[in-house]
Amino acid sequence: MKSVKTWAVVAAGMVLCMAFGSQAIAQGEVLVIVANQDGYKLAENWIEFLKNESVPYKLINPAEFETHKKEKFIAILGGPNELEGVGEIVKQLLTEEEQNWVGKPGNSRMYLKENVWREGQKVLIFAGSDKEMAAKARTGNRSKWIGYLNDWFNIDISTAGLSAY
């Protein structure tokens, strides 16, 4: 009898979790990640981290961006000087002043742009003067982007003990 009650409570909990779980996941929303081959290579550990933390994501190349630019959550890996179309996308998002600053040798910064191509949209840009500095924008702003992912996907990623992602 006790076993039946335990299973009933577990089943009820599972139903509640499925019914009231992450709104973003329930709506099928994912983090669309845009990068070129070099950007993805430098972000391999980060992408593995996202997978391990159950962050829903989709990897696309810049040529596919036009069909995904209205997604709710987007992350772009690269700055205005990046090749293979990434730089052109970044230039649509950053002001001329931001482009000039982040394009200078040795500079990197993470930007969050909102409501760009649709209401409620969040676009993270890990930008730098080159691909290594763009990767530094990601690793140097870990606590910020983790906070964003926690909010966007209703998850709880802790920054304690994280290596550089």
Summary of the structure (lengths in Angstrom):
residues: 165
radius of gyration: 18.3
end to end distance: 48.5
largest distance: 69.8
contacts: 489
relative contact order: 0.16
helix: 48%
strand: 16%
